[in-house]
Amino acid sequence: MSGGLLAVAVEGSAQFEPLLAKLRRRGESDLARVEPAVREILHAVRTGGDRALGELVERFESRRPERFLVRDYGGAQALAGLTAPMRQALELSAERVRRYHERQREGLLGFEYEESGVRLGSRTQPLERVGVYVPGGKARYPSSVLMAAIPAAVAGVREIIVASPDTSADVRAACHLAGVHALLDAGGAQAIAALAYGTETVPQVDKIVGPGNIYVAAAKRLVFGEVSIDSIAGPSEILVVADDSADARVIAADLLSQAEHDEAAYPLLLTTSQPLVVAVERELATQLATQPRRAIAEASLRGNGAALVVRSAERLAAIANELAAEHVAVQTRDARRMAAAIRAAGALFIGTSTPEAAGDYVAGPSHVLPTGGAARHASPLGVYDFLSRSSIIEYTPEALAAQAAHIAVFARAEGLEAHARAVEIRLERDA
């Protein structure tokens, strides 16, 4: 049934399964539609370097930067020039994000052990150079700089380049606080191309992270293999999981906090209470009336907003796991217990005092999260995304002799005689 701003379906009704199926497919994106244009951009930058990059920036961004790669970007001066509240907010966020990811790094150290003459281990080392894409279209996102660049810095990445067009003072200040080494003054697929292939003035990176529009997403997918990427980001989304104890006013505010991102965002409610849906609809209409980004939020609600009403708390957890949302806000009587049952989520926001906005800005974990159901198999951006791992293997002659026959059996079973002989030659040498 229609719920006004939200599409509403009750479990057991004819509308429920089709709506749930549609939401399961929300991660599908029409990248194929833009891939031909993106391929042209990538090829142009790969073959034409700075000249092509300049032409593309002028074409798509209506400007021509004097320099593409800016190392003296004035971050400290930008920070000093901000209003005190903005400076303090950035500094608090940077401190908390850094502290969280320093703790994360502690669990990622390598190891070594020895058994029967064989020394084995795992060694981690930071990537040499990474690119962080920060959108610069409809809005400026200094928070995205902190959330992506600080984990890279904590990991020990030696050079961090932020790609963002015509940066604002607060973005440059965030770059300074995050330890960014250089800015790439370009956006869109052309910025991804410059980072992935390098130009005369822009060095090639090892990995590109950060969300962007459909052209950026398509470019990241196409350059994967040339460089590593974090993920293909889709529209932002929130799933509020609630029972009849929840506050409709708070839920409406949380849904609107995602709806205002852009028209393609997904504001979703999953509840056991049909009266709560009615109350939330009422609150959405009231709060929407005074939203500065009302047109964007209303388009998101009407286009992608939904409320699913299920029979039990167990079904809340089951459907939440099926949807595997980017942000999952748990507003039930025993919120911690419900959160423990939700295994697939980019980030969990537990209890009514935990707004998703806290995670966007100052809580600590990176807000770069898997979208479109990818939380079933993907994780938030973290220190681990900026480390490479090497296995360590060292045999004594005695240990090799003890395992040689087994290795040879495997090798010859797979038709790889040279593998077997590479072992046996060593045994002959050590005899």
SEVOTI-18285 format. One line per 10 residues: number of its first residue (from 1); their letters; for each residue x negated, y, z negated of C-alpha. Coordinates in pm, 1 decimal. Layout:
NUM = A = X,Y,Z ~ ... .
This chain:
1 = MSGGLLAVAV = 0.0,0.0,0.0 ~ -106.5,363.8,41.8 ~ -219.4,542.5,-269.2 ~ -242.0,890.2,-120.5 ~ -611.5,979.7,-116.6 ~ -718.5,616.7,-170.3 ~ -623.8,298.3,9.5 ~ -474.0,81.9,-267.0 ~ -427.5,-295.7,-268.9 ~ -314.7,-531.5,-545.0 .
11 = EGSAQFEPLL = -457.2,-882.8,-561.1 ~ -206.9,-1127.3,-413.7 ~ -53.6,-869.5,-180.5 ~ -82.3,-885.5,198.8 ~ -307.4,-578.7,195.7 ~ -566.0,-705.6,-51.5 ~ -779.7,-946.0,152.3 ~ -794.4,-725.5,464.5 ~ -905.1,-426.3,256.1 ~ -1162.5,-634.1,68.3 .
21 = AKLRRRGESD = -1292.9,-775.7,397.1 ~ -1327.4,-423.9,536.6 ~ -1524.7,-315.7,230.3 ~ -1752.2,-618.8,256.3 ~ -1840.2,-505.5,609.8 ~ -1915.0,-146.7,512.5 ~ -2289.8,-208.0,556.3 ~ -2246.4,-250.9,930.7 ~ -2381.9,54.4,1112.0 ~ -2367.5,152.7,1474.6 .
31 = LARVEPAVRE = -2743.8,183.3,1515.6 ~ -2720.1,35.9,1863.7 ~ -2532.8,347.4,1974.3 ~ -2832.2,573.4,1905.2 ~ -3116.3,328.3,1971.3 ~ -3174.7,428.6,2335.2 ~ -3221.1,793.5,2237.2 ~ -3437.1,697.8,1940.7 ~ -3657.4,472.8,2155.2 ~ -3720.9,768.4,2386.5 .
41 = ILHAVRTGGD = -3823.0,985.1,2091.2 ~ -4055.1,719.3,1951.2 ~ -4217.7,661.0,2289.9 ~ -4263.6,1034.2,2345.5 ~ -4445.6,1087.5,2016.7 ~ -4647.4,768.4,2049.7 ~ -4778.3,871.7,2391.1 ~ -4767.2,1250.8,2363.3 ~ -4880.3,1314.2,2008.0 ~ -4856.0,1666.8,1870.2 .
51 = RALGELVERF = -4737.1,1814.0,2200.8 ~ -4437.3,1581.0,2214.2 ~ -4368.0,1623.8,1843.8 ~ -4357.9,2000.9,1889.0 ~ -4119.7,1976.9,2183.0 ~ -3887.0,1747.5,1989.5 ~ -3886.3,1966.0,1678.3 ~ -3804.8,2266.5,1896.7 ~ -3530.2,2072.1,2073.7 ~ -3360.9,1920.1,1768.6 .
61 = ESRRPERFLV = -3450.1,2165.4,1491.8 ~ -3457.6,2492.1,1689.4 ~ -3796.1,2600.5,1556.0 ~ -4167.4,2555.2,1626.1 ~ -4391.9,2507.0,1319.8 ~ -4741.7,2657.5,1334.7 ~ -4877.9,2340.6,1175.9 ~ -4719.6,2000.6,1139.8 ~ -4928.7,1863.4,853.4 ~ -4959.8,2112.7,568.1 .
71 = RDYGGAQALA = -5187.5,2025.2,277.0 ~ -5192.4,2367.5,114.0 ~ -4814.1,2379.4,82.5 ~ -4809.0,2608.1,-222.9 ~ -4639.2,2367.1,-460.7 ~ -4771.6,2521.7,-781.6 ~ -4670.7,2870.1,-669.7 ~ -4328.2,2743.4,-566.4 ~ -4281.6,2585.0,-908.5 ~ -4385.6,2904.5,-1087.1 .
81 = GLTAPMRQAL = -4141.7,3107.1,-877.2 ~ -3832.2,2902.4,-961.4 ~ -3577.7,3011.5,-1219.0 ~ -3652.9,2876.3,-1565.8 ~ -3353.0,2636.4,-1566.8 ~ -3448.5,2489.5,-1228.6 ~ -3814.5,2456.0,-1324.4 ~ -3726.1,2289.5,-1654.2 ~ -3487.3,2046.0,-1480.6 ~ -3754.6,1945.7,-1229.2 .
91 = ELSAERVRRY = -4017.1,1903.4,-1499.5 ~ -3784.8,1692.6,-1716.6 ~ -3695.1,1471.4,-1421.0 ~ -4058.8,1428.1,-1315.3 ~ -4162.7,1337.1,-1669.7 ~ -3887.6,1080.0,-1715.8 ~ -3924.8,923.0,-1369.3 ~ -4300.9,893.4,-1421.1 ~ -4262.2,737.7,-1766.3 ~ -4009.7,480.3,-1643.3 .
101 = HERQREGLLG = -4228.0,373.9,-1352.0 ~ -4541.7,358.2,-1563.9 ~ -4360.3,96.4,-1771.8 ~ -4257.3,-79.6,-1453.4 ~ -4618.8,-95.4,-1340.4 ~ -4720.8,-282.4,-1656.0 ~ -4539.7,-593.0,-1535.1 ~ -4701.1,-589.4,-1191.8 ~ -5063.5,-651.5,-1280.8 ~ -5244.0,-941.2,-1118.1 .
111 = FEYEESGVRL = -5350.2,-1262.5,-1291.7 ~ -5612.5,-1534.6,-1270.3 ~ -5638.8,-1881.6,-1418.5 ~ -5855.7,-2188.6,-1375.3 ~ -5761.0,-2555.1,-1365.6 ~ -5984.1,-2849.9,-1281.0 ~ -6247.2,-2637.9,-1109.5 ~ -6004.4,-2431.4,-900.3 ~ -5973.6,-2061.5,-980.8 ~ -5644.7,-1911.2,-863.9 .
121 = GSRTQPLERV = -5499.9,-1567.1,-897.5 ~ -5308.2,-1277.7,-755.3 ~ -5454.6,-932.1,-705.4 ~ -5247.8,-619.7,-649.6 ~ -5375.4,-302.9,-490.0 ~ -5200.1,20.3,-390.7 ~ -5126.2,103.3,-31.1 ~ -5363.9,354.4,124.0 ~ -5111.3,601.8,267.2 ~ -4730.8,628.3,260.6 .
131 = GVYVPGGKAR = -4473.0,857.5,414.0 ~ -4169.1,972.1,216.6 ~ -3876.6,1094.3,426.0 ~ -3666.1,1362.1,255.4 ~ -3355.1,1481.4,443.5 ~ -3329.6,1850.9,519.7 ~ -3001.9,1884.5,705.4 ~ -2680.0,1946.9,514.1 ~ -2859.8,1992.9,181.8 ~ -3202.4,2006.0,16.8 .
141 = YPSSVLMAAI = -3300.9,1719.8,-212.0 ~ -3591.5,1793.3,-447.8 ~ -3468.9,1500.7,-658.4 ~ -3538.9,1262.0,-368.7 ~ -3900.8,1379.5,-362.2 ~ -3943.7,1290.4,-729.2 ~ -3759.2,958.7,-702.5 ~ -3964.8,831.8,-407.0 ~ -4304.6,996.4,-444.4 ~ -4359.4,945.9,-818.7 .
151 = PAAVAGVREI = -4337.0,562.8,-800.3 ~ -4592.4,580.1,-517.6 ~ -4821.5,799.2,-725.4 ~ -4787.9,571.7,-1029.1 ~ -4875.2,275.2,-807.4 ~ -5197.9,452.9,-713.1 ~ -5126.6,532.8,-347.2 ~ -5419.0,740.1,-225.9 ~ -5228.4,971.3,9.2 ~ -4858.5,1059.1,-5.8 .
161 = IVASPDTSAD = -4706.8,1257.5,281.7 ~ -4353.1,1396.8,252.6 ~ -4172.0,1449.6,582.8 ~ -3905.9,1716.9,555.3 ~ -3818.0,2003.0,790.7 ~ -3864.8,2366.4,687.3 ~ -3890.3,2287.3,315.2 ~ -3741.0,2504.7,42.3 ~ -3929.2,2626.2,-264.4 ~ -3768.5,2366.8,-492.9 .
171 = VRAACHLAGV = -3870.0,2083.0,-257.7 ~ -4230.2,2212.1,-250.6 ~ -4226.4,2242.8,-629.8 ~ -4103.8,1883.9,-658.3 ~ -4384.1,1773.8,-424.6 ~ -4635.4,1940.0,-655.3 ~ -4492.0,1769.9,-965.5 ~ -4483.7,1431.9,-788.9 ~ -4845.4,1446.6,-671.5 ~ -4769.9,1474.8,-299.8 .
181 = HALLDAGGAQ = -5082.4,1538.5,-92.2 ~ -4930.7,1685.9,224.1 ~ -4606.9,1791.3,392.5 ~ -4505.6,1696.0,744.7 ~ -4293.8,1985.0,871.8 ~ -4055.4,1781.1,1084.5 ~ -3738.2,1578.4,1043.1 ~ -3533.7,1318.0,1223.2 ~ -3661.3,1031.6,1435.4 ~ -3952.5,1246.3,1551.4 .
191 = AIAALAYGTE = -4088.1,1263.3,1196.1 ~ -4059.9,885.7,1159.9 ~ -4247.7,845.1,1489.3 ~ -4529.2,1076.1,1377.1 ~ -4569.5,885.2,1049.2 ~ -4551.3,543.7,1212.8 ~ -4789.1,603.3,1504.3 ~ -4992.8,904.5,1397.6 ~ -5075.8,1206.0,1612.8 ~ -5382.4,1424.4,1655.4 .
201 = TVPQVDKIVG = -5305.3,1597.1,1324.5 ~ -5073.5,1353.9,1144.2 ~ -5236.9,1035.3,1010.0 ~ -5061.3,700.7,1050.2 ~ -4911.0,571.5,726.1 ~ -4881.6,215.6,598.5 ~ -4520.2,242.8,482.6 ~ -4223.4,479.1,524.7 ~ -3960.4,513.1,251.2 ~ -3658.6,730.6,191.9 .
211 = PGNIYVAAAK = -3306.8,768.8,334.3 ~ -3192.9,969.8,635.1 ~ -2920.8,995.0,897.1 ~ -2838.6,730.0,1158.1 ~ -3124.9,845.6,1384.9 ~ -3374.2,815.0,1099.1 ~ -3234.1,472.0,1006.7 ~ -3261.7,351.5,1366.2 ~ -3616.4,486.8,1395.0 ~ -3723.0,312.1,1074.7 .
221 = RLVFGEVSID = -3583.7,-16.8,1199.0 ~ -3760.5,17.6,1534.4 ~ -4102.7,102.0,1387.0 ~ -4086.9,-181.6,1132.7 ~ -4379.7,-408.9,1203.9 ~ -4599.0,-119.6,1312.5 ~ -4557.1,0.3,954.4 ~ -4361.9,-130.2,657.4 ~ -4035.2,31.8,546.2 ~ -3827.5,17.8,229.4 .
231 = SIAGPSEILV = -3479.2,-40.6,372.4 ~ -3219.6,82.5,620.0 ~ -3011.5,320.9,412.4 ~ -2641.0,364.8,475.0 ~ -2385.9,608.4,330.3 ~ -2385.3,664.2,-44.7 ~ -2133.2,466.1,-250.0 ~ -1999.5,419.8,-600.3 ~ -1792.6,135.3,-742.4 ~ -1616.7,216.3,-1069.7 .
241 = VADDSADARV = -1524.8,-102.2,-1257.3 ~ -1252.0,-21.5,-1510.4 ~ -975.0,-164.5,-1726.7 ~ -678.0,5.6,-1890.7 ~ -901.5,160.4,-2157.8 ~ -1076.7,383.5,-1903.2 ~ -1032.6,760.4,-1870.8 ~ -871.2,853.0,-1538.0 ~ -1023.2,1200.9,-1548.9 ~ -1375.7,1062.2,-1583.9 .
251 = IAADLLSQAE = -1319.6,806.3,-1307.2 ~ -1191.9,1072.1,-1067.4 ~ -1495.3,1288.0,-1142.8 ~ -1728.4,994.8,-1072.5 ~ -1555.3,913.0,-743.9 ~ -1577.9,1275.5,-633.5 ~ -1947.3,1289.6,-726.0 ~ -2012.9,1043.4,-444.3 ~ -1740.4,1165.0,-207.8 ~ -1901.4,1509.0,-190.9 .
261 = HDEAAYPLLL = -2224.2,1365.1,-45.0 ~ -2080.2,1330.8,304.1 ~ -1771.6,1222.6,491.8 ~ -1905.2,867.3,530.2 ~ -1952.2,802.3,155.0 ~ -1759.3,521.8,-17.2 ~ -1577.3,610.0,-343.7 ~ -1436.6,280.0,-473.8 ~ -1233.0,181.3,-780.3 ~ -1196.2,-177.5,-901.0 .
271 = TTSQPLVVAV = -956.1,-222.3,-1192.8 ~ -714.8,-449.4,-1374.4 ~ -469.3,-163.1,-1430.2 ~ -226.0,-36.9,-1166.1 ~ -111.6,254.7,-1387.2 ~ -475.0,363.3,-1405.9 ~ -485.3,389.3,-1025.2 ~ -181.8,619.2,-1031.6 ~ -346.2,836.8,-1296.8 ~ -674.7,847.8,-1103.8 .
281 = ERELATQLAT = -491.1,954.9,-786.8 ~ -331.9,1238.2,-980.0 ~ -669.3,1346.1,-1120.4 ~ -837.1,1328.0,-780.5 ~ -583.1,1568.9,-633.6 ~ -624.5,1807.8,-927.8 ~ -1004.9,1805.4,-928.7 ~ -1036.7,1812.2,-552.1 ~ -849.9,2142.7,-536.4 ~ -1142.3,2327.3,-699.2 .
291 = QPRRAIAEAS = -1433.7,2141.1,-535.7 ~ -1668.6,2364.8,-331.8 ~ -1725.0,2073.5,-88.7 ~ -1356.5,1988.1,-77.7 ~ -1339.0,1917.8,295.7 ~ -1626.7,1668.6,282.4 ~ -1499.3,1496.5,-33.5 ~ -1142.4,1469.7,97.1 ~ -1261.6,1320.7,426.3 ~ -1463.6,1062.0,232.3 .
301 = LRGNGAALVV = -1170.2,970.9,8.6 ~ -921.6,941.7,292.4 ~ -1161.5,764.5,525.5 ~ -1341.0,522.2,292.8 ~ -1190.5,557.5,-55.5 ~ -1019.2,249.3,-197.6 ~ -871.9,108.6,-517.5 ~ -852.3,-267.4,-569.7 ~ -632.6,-400.1,-851.1 ~ -723.8,-750.0,-971.8 .
311 = RSAERLAAIA = -575.7,-993.6,-1223.7 ~ -849.0,-1029.5,-1485.3 ~ -1183.8,-917.9,-1622.4 ~ -1341.3,-1223.8,-1460.3 ~ -1212.2,-1106.9,-1123.4 ~ -1360.0,-761.9,-1187.7 ~ -1706.6,-914.8,-1211.9 ~ -1650.6,-1150.7,-918.3 ~ -1534.4,-878.7,-679.3 ~ -1807.8,-641.5,-798.9 .
321 = NELAAEHVAV = -2064.5,-908.6,-712.1 ~ -1908.8,-953.5,-367.9 ~ -1926.8,-580.8,-296.3 ~ -2282.1,-542.2,-435.8 ~ -2254.5,-164.7,-446.7 ~ -2530.5,94.5,-463.4 ~ -2396.1,255.1,-784.4 ~ -2175.5,52.3,-1020.0 ~ -2016.0,241.6,-1309.1 ~ -1879.1,7.1,-1576.5 .
331 = QTRDARRMAA = -1596.5,162.4,-1780.2 ~ -1433.9,-123.1,-1970.2 ~ -1379.9,-203.3,-2338.1 ~ -1694.5,-414.1,-2365.1 ~ -1897.3,-242.0,-2097.8 ~ -2226.8,-412.4,-2178.0 ~ -2070.3,-757.4,-2153.3 ~ -1908.1,-669.9,-1821.8 ~ -2234.6,-525.2,-1691.5 ~ -2413.7,-848.9,-1780.0 .
341 = AIRAAGALFI = -2170.4,-1039.2,-1558.3 ~ -2235.9,-809.2,-1260.8 ~ -2546.9,-950.8,-1094.4 ~ -2544.1,-756.6,-767.5 ~ -2578.7,-380.8,-807.5 ~ -2831.5,-119.9,-705.4 ~ -2795.8,52.4,-1042.1 ~ -2556.0,-6.7,-1331.3 ~ -2413.8,285.8,-1529.4 ~ -2279.3,140.4,-1850.7 .
351 = GTSTPEAAGD = -2009.0,308.6,-2056.6 ~ -1807.3,627.2,-2021.2 ~ -2093.5,850.5,-2140.4 ~ -2316.5,749.5,-1846.6 ~ -2238.6,947.4,-1531.4 ~ -2395.0,839.1,-1204.0 ~ -2530.3,1193.3,-1174.7 ~ -2768.7,1120.5,-1462.2 ~ -2926.0,847.3,-1251.7 ~ -2952.1,1085.4,-957.9 .
361 = YVAGPSHVLP = -3162.4,1332.6,-1151.0 ~ -3313.8,1265.3,-1492.1 ~ -3248.7,914.5,-1628.4 ~ -3576.0,770.9,-1496.9 ~ -3522.7,483.9,-1249.4 ~ -3556.1,582.5,-883.2 ~ -3225.7,678.5,-724.8 ~ -3335.3,529.8,-390.7 ~ -3108.8,223.6,-395.0 ~ -2981.1,-47.2,-156.9 .
371 = TGGAARHASP = -2649.7,39.4,8.5 ~ -2379.9,-136.8,207.3 ~ -2389.4,-459.7,6.6 ~ -2767.8,-498.3,35.2 ~ -2793.6,-510.8,-344.7 ~ -2724.1,-884.4,-305.2 ~ -3083.4,-924.8,-185.9 ~ -3259.8,-588.8,-223.0 ~ -3378.6,-376.1,-514.5 ~ -3419.4,-11.0,-612.4 .
381 = LGVYDFLSRS = -3732.1,162.4,-489.3 ~ -4012.0,108.2,-741.0 ~ -4382.7,80.2,-802.0 ~ -4377.8,-269.2,-648.9 ~ -4284.9,-114.8,-311.3 ~ -4622.2,57.2,-294.3 ~ -4844.2,-237.2,-379.4 ~ -4982.8,-509.6,-160.3 ~ -5076.6,-847.0,-302.9 ~ -5362.7,-1079.3,-222.1 .
391 = SIIEYTPEAL = -5388.7,-1439.9,-334.7 ~ -5723.8,-1540.2,-487.3 ~ -5851.5,-1899.0,-428.2 ~ -6192.6,-2031.9,-530.1 ~ -6295.4,-2402.3,-540.1 ~ -6595.7,-2568.0,-696.7 ~ -6749.5,-2854.1,-489.5 ~ -6610.0,-3104.1,-739.9 ~ -6258.0,-2961.4,-716.7 ~ -6264.8,-2974.2,-337.7 .
401 = AAQAAHIAVF = -6382.8,-3336.1,-342.4 ~ -6094.5,-3427.7,-572.5 ~ -5833.5,-3281.5,-334.0 ~ -6002.8,-3342.3,1.5 ~ -5816.0,-3660.5,93.2 ~ -5478.2,-3497.5,27.0 ~ -5567.3,-3195.3,238.2 ~ -5682.5,-3419.6,525.3 ~ -5360.1,-3622.6,511.2 ~ -5152.8,-3306.1,543.2 .
411 = ARAEGLEAHA = -5369.9,-3171.0,825.8 ~ -5360.4,-3485.5,1037.4 ~ -4987.9,-3532.3,978.1 ~ -4940.5,-3189.7,1135.2 ~ -5178.5,-3262.2,1422.0 ~ -5446.7,-3019.3,1300.2 ~ -5767.0,-3222.1,1314.7 ~ -5994.6,-2919.9,1279.2 ~ -5833.8,-2843.4,944.6 ~ -5926.1,-3190.1,816.5 .
421 = RAVEIRLERD = -6279.5,-3167.5,951.6 ~ -6330.7,-2824.6,789.0 ~ -6286.9,-3004.7,455.0 ~ -6487.2,-3314.7,540.8 ~ -6788.1,-3118.6,669.4 ~ -6816.7,-2956.3,328.6 ~ -6803.7,-3295.0,155.9 ~ -7086.5,-3418.3,381.3 ~ -7288.1,-3106.2,304.8 ~ -7243.4,-3146.9,-72.3 .
431 = A = -7301.0,-3524.1,-78.8 .
